[in-house]
């Protein structure tokens, strides 16, 4: 639309004499006397007002074209600003969504760290209590075996686990003690002994959790 208006403006500027009054058209058609008498004099007297009228019409039309051209530019500017504002609004929404996700992740991380710290504190307190507990003949051999197992004291752990098996043949930790003995022998590179205890756990306690672990380790020994 802007190009069309500019083209119209240039056309008008190129032919300022293109506008004709009604009298000019009538004269061109021969309706008035074209002799050299008074009519020519009258035509000469009217030429100046006609030119002024044409110039005035041209100037008015040119100003209207300029005004319309300015309105077009203003509308285009408003459209550009509207599009920019829309893009900025979309960008702001995306940034806001990312900030919310970041806050959610941060809260989850803090909660996880808090839980981990609580577990570490509990384990540390339990370890200190175990170390402070005085040794006596009544101490559970399985618990003592567990403590030795954690310290990789394989030989003494075997003795304590086996003591538990002797004292509590129907104890709730019997299958676990048997499995741990097998692990201790495997760590000592005594594979045949380890295989025997793994097999015992699988055969006597097939549904126990330790049986699944024993099957896994037994398969590792076969490789």
C-alpha positions, 0 to 999 in steps of 0.5 A, a space after each residue: 500500500 505504501 508503494 502504491 501511494 508513493 507511485 501516485 505521488 510521483 505521477 502527480 509530481 511529474 505532470 502538474 499540468 495534467 488537471 483540467 477544468 471543465 472550461 478547458 475540456 469544453 474549449 478542446 471539444 470546440 464548443 467555444 469560438 476559437 476565432 482570433 477575436 474577443 474569445 482569445 482575449 477572454 481565454 488569455 484572461 482566464 489562463 492565470 486563474 485556471 493555473 492557480 486552481 490547478 496548482 491548488 488542487 495539486 498541492 491539496 492532493 499532494 498534502 493528502 498523499 503525504 498525510 496518508 503516507 504518514 498514517 501508513 508508516 505509523 501503522 507499520 510502526 505500531 505493528 512492529 512494536 506490537 510484534 516485539 511486545 508479543 515476542 518479549 511476552 513469550 520470552 518472559 513466560 519461558 523464563 518464568 517457567 524455567 525459574 519455577 523448574 529451577 526452584 523445584 529442583 533446588 527444593 528437591 535437592 535440599 530435601 535429598 541432602 537433608 535426608 542423606 545427612 540424617 542417615 549419615 548421622 544415624 549411622 555414625 551414632 550407631 557406629 559409635 554405640 557399637 564401638 562403645 559397647 563393652 565386650 561380653 560373653 553374651 554378645 550376639 555372635 552374628 552382630 560381632 561377625 557383621 562388625 568384623 565383616 565390615 572391617 574385612 576381617 574375614 577369618 574372625 568373621 567366619 569364626 563369629 558367624 559359625 559360632 552363631 550357627 552353632 548357638 542358634 541353629 534355627 535363628 532368623 539370621 542363620 541363612 545370612 550367616 551361612 551366606 556371609 561365611 561363603 563370602 568370607 571364604 571367597 574373599 580369602 580366595 578359597 573358592 571350594 569352601 565358598 561354593 559349599 556354603 553358597 550351595 547350602 544356602 540355596 538348598 536350605 533357604 531357597 526363598 530367602 534373600 540371601 539365596 538370590 545373592 548366593 546364586 549370583 556369587 555361585 555363578 560368578 565362581 563358575 566362570 
